Structure formats: structure tokens, C-alpha cells
């Protein structure tokens, strides 16, 4: 049975950082719901709070005020052990800088979260190879990151993010280090994951052309939501 509750529910969410003797309010009273299977883009200038919001949703920092509940777990009240399990089992992270292990092959990089989840070696390898094949890298499973193009490295990173079959993918500027053509390929891939696999994607970007693939665009400024734009989707060309 599919839950009728939003996957993400932020209520009066706040985050304050200490900088010496002063304080910076990175988020100030944010209210936001994200439904299951939705693709949402967070946009705004540097310092707007979008990265802080992503880190709070990712359970990487705790709120200073308000609440953030993801998949039924109150992240502000969760224990450290619960947060570790949450990040392992519920989330997949995709970063601008790929963050691949340079001495590991593509398949071995995808296997890392599976190893942390205690999956047996044979199943780890089978799942990693299947994901890489699904993403068009079937002939590159044994290659190290230095032997792959930027687009191929980002596909490996996406495969790694998908390895534990997460409900929620958090992507921080996933096309920021890619040329425009390769970036379009990666956007098409992410968009299809949401449409075909039913995953939820929260995407940070400075680029409104990237944000255009989203169901909704959340505009942040000075730690607050300025407006939420319901968006007429632009389908990215198939890879």
C-alpha cells in the first residue's frame, strides 16, 4: 500500500551556524512538502540556503529549529544510529565532483554502498554490473575513473547512488562539471529514473535550463523560500 504522506515534510525548518562570536541563519522557517515520485529543483544564488536544505534532508546536519521528516523519520530527533541507517537505506547521493574512489574500478565504486549494507560479494557484483549496463557502461565495468570521461564518471556515480534502491536521490549540481551535451544526457537519465522507476529526486542547480526538467522549482533567497513554481515539464531527449 502506497503511503499518502509526503516523502519529505519540512515545517518551520531553521538552521543557524556559529561563526566566531556571530551567528548566521542559513535557513529561516522553511515549509516544504515533496511527494513520492516527484522531481523538485532547488534554485537560488550562493548563500540562499539550498545546500543547507539539502544537507538537512540528507541527515548530514541537524535543524536548529522546526522539523524535517523524511519517509516517516524525524531527522531532528533521530539517533546517530538511525541517521546512519537512513542515509544507507533511504538516500542516494549524486555530487558535482563525482567523488569516485580513484583506485577502484567502476563496478567496485558501485559496490561500496552495497558492501556497507552487508550485501554478499556475489550479489554486490551482479547488482553493480547490472546497474552499469542499464546506464550504458557495460563495457566499462573494469575501468578506473581516470580511464572514463566526465559523463561516464557521473553515470558511475549515479549507479552508485542507485545501488541500495533508495527512495530519494539528492543531486547537488550533477551537471556542473560537464559540458552542455553530456549534461543533457545526464539530465535525461535522471528524469527517466523518476518517471520510469518511481524514485524521488531533489536537485540543486544554478542553471534554470537544468531546473526546467523539474515538476516544481523552489526558489530560495536569504534562507527562505521566495516562491514555488509549478512547472510545465521539459522532457529531455532520450539518450
C-alpha positions in Angstrom: 0.0 0.0 0.0 1.4 3.4 -1.0 1.6 6.0 1.8 -0.5 9.1 1.3 2.0 11.1 3.4 4.6 13.3 1.6 8.1 11.7 1.4 9.6 14.9 2.7 7.9 17.3 5.1 9.7 20.4 6.4 7.9 22.6 8.9 9.3 26.0 10.1 12.7 24.5 9.4 15.7 26.5 10.6 19.5 26.1 10.7 21.8 28.5 12.4 25.6 28.3 12.2 28.1 29.9 14.6 30.9 31.9 13.0 33.1 33.0 15.8 31.0 35.2 18.1 28.3 35.8 15.5 25.6 33.6 14.1 24.4 33.0 10.5 20.8 31.9 9.8 21.3 29.7 6.8 17.6 28.7 6.8 14.8 30.6 8.4 11.4 29.0 8.8 11.2 26.9 5.6 7.9 24.9 4.9 8.2 22.4 2.1 6.5 19.1 1.1 7.8 16.8 -1.5 5.6 14.0 -2.8 6.8 10.5 -3.6 7.9 10.2 -7.3 8.3 14.0 -7.6 11.2 15.8 -9.2 12.0 19.1 -7.4 14.7 21.6 -8.2 16.1 23.9 -5.6 17.5 27.1 -7.1 18.9 30.4 -5.8 22.1 32.4 -5.5 25.0 31.4 -3.4 24.1 31.7 0.3 20.4 31.3 -0.4 20.2 28.2 1.8 19.7 25.5 -0.9 22.8 23.4 0.1 21.9 23.7 3.8 18.4 22.4 3.0 19.8 19.5 1.0 22.2 18.7 3.9 19.3 18.7 6.4 17.2 16.4 4.2 20.3 14.2 3.8 20.7 13.9 7.6 24.1 15.4 7.4 23.3 18.3 9.8 20.5 18.7 12.3 18.0 21.5 12.4 18.3 24.4 14.8 14.5 24.8 14.8 11.4 23.4 13.3 11.3 19.8 11.9 12.2 17.8 8.9 10.6 14.4 8.4 11.6 12.1 5.6 9.9 8.7 5.0 8.4 8.9 8.4 11.7 9.6 10.3 12.0 12.8 12.2 15.6 13.6 11.4 16.0 16.2 14.2 15.0 13.6 16.8 16.7 10.6 15.3 19.6 8.9 16.9 23.0 8.8 15.2 22.5 5.1 14.5 19.1 5.8 12.9 20.6 8.5 10.7 23.4 6.1 9.5 20.7 3.6 8.6 18.6 6.3 7.0 21.4 7.6 4.8 22.3 4.0 3.8 18.8 2.7 3.1 16.7 5.7 2.0 19.1 8.0 0.2 21.3 8.1 -2.9 23.7 11.0 -3.3 24.9 12.4 -6.6 27.7 15.1 -6.4 29.0 17.6 -8.9 32.6 16.3 -8.3 31.6 12.6 -8.8 33.5 11.5 -5.6 34.6 8.2 -7.0 37.4 6.2 -5.4 40.4 6.5 -7.9 41.9 3.1 -7.2 38.6 1.3 -7.6 37.0 0.1 -10.9 33.6 1.4 -11.9 32.0 -1.8 -10.6 33.9 -1.6 -7.4 32.8 2.0 -6.8 29.2 1.0 -7.3 29.7 -1.9 -4.9 30.8 0.4 -2.0 27.3 1.2 -0.6 26.3 -2.5 -1.0 29.3 -3.6 1.0 28.3 -1.1 3.7 24.8 -2.6 3.7 26.2 -6.1 4.2 25.3 -7.5 0.8 27.2 -10.7 -0.1 30.1 -10.2 -2.6 28.5 -12.2 -5.5 25.2 -10.2 -5.2 27.1 -6.9 -4.9 29.0 -7.6 -8.2 25.9 -8.8 -10.0 23.9 -5.7 -9.0 26.7 -3.3 -9.8 27.3 -4.8 -13.2 23.5 -4.7 -14.0 23.3 -1.1 -13.0 26.3 -0.1 -15.1 24.8 -2.0 -18.1 21.5 -0.2 -17.6 23.3 3.1 -17.7 25.2 2.2 -20.9 28.6 1.3 -19.2 28.5 -2.4 -19.7 31.9 -2.3 -21.5 33.5 -0.1 -18.8 32.8 -2.0 -15.6 36.6 -2.8 -15.1 37.8 0.7 -15.8 39.0 3.1 -13.2 37.7 6.7 -13.0 40.9 8.1 -14.7 40.0 5.9 -17.7 36.5 7.3 -18.0 35.1 10.5 -19.4 33.3 13.0 -17.2 29.9 11.8 -18.4 30.9 8.2 -17.8 32.2 9.0 -14.3 28.9 10.7 -13.5 27.0 7.7 -14.7 29.1 5.5 -12.4 28.2 8.0 -9.6 24.5 7.7 -10.4 24.8 3.9 -10.5 26.4 4.0 -7.0 23.6 6.3 -5.8 21.0 3.7 -7.0 22.8 0.6 -5.7 20.7 0.3 -2.5 17.5 1.1 -4.3 16.9 4.4 -2.5 13.5 6.1 -2.2 15.1 9.5 -2.5 18.0 10.8 -4.7 19.8 14.0 -3.7 21.7 15.6 -6.5 24.0 18.6 -5.9 24.8 20.3 -9.2 25.1 17.0 -11.0 25.9 18.6 -14.4 28.1 21.3 -13.0 31.4 19.7 -14.2 30.1 18.5 -17.6 29.9 20.1 -21.0 26.4 21.0 -22.2 25.9 17.9 -24.4 27.0 15.5 -21.7 25.0 17.4 -19.1 21.8 16.9 -21.2 22.5 13.2 -21.3 22.8 13.0 -17.5 19.6 15.1 -17.1 17.7 12.8 -19.4 18.9 9.8 -17.4 17.9 11.4 -14.1 14.5 12.4 -15.5 13.8 8.8 -16.7 14.7 7.4 -13.3 12.0 9.4 -11.7 9.5 8.8 -14.5 10.2 5.0 -15.0 11.4 3.8 -11.6 9.2 5.9 -9.4 12.1 7.4 -7.4 12.0 10.9 -6.0 14.7 13.4 -7.0 15.7 16.6 -5.2 18.1 18.6 -7.4 20.2 21.7 -6.6 21.2 23.8 -9.6 22.2 27.4 -10.6 21.1 26.7 -14.1 17.4 27.4 -15.0 17.8 25.2 -18.1 18.6 22.3 -15.7 15.8 23.2 -13.4 13.4 23.1 -16.3 13.2 19.3 -16.1 11.5 19.5 -12.6 7.9 19.2 -11.6 8.4 22.1 -9.3 11.1 24.8 -8.9 11.7 26.0 -5.4 13.3 29.5 -5.4 15.3 30.3 -2.2 16.8 33.5 -1.1 18.3 34.6 2.2 17.4 31.3 3.9 13.7 31.4 2.9 11.5 30.1 0.1 10.8 33.1 -2.1 8.3 31.2 -4.3 7.5 27.8 -5.6 6.9 27.5 -9.4 4.7 24.7 -10.7 6.4 23.9 -13.9 5.4 22.7 -17.3 7.9 19.9 -17.8 10.5 20.0 -20.5 11.3 16.4 -21.5 15.0 15.9 -22.1 15.8 14.0 -25.3 16.3 10.3 -24.8 19.9 9.2 -24.6 
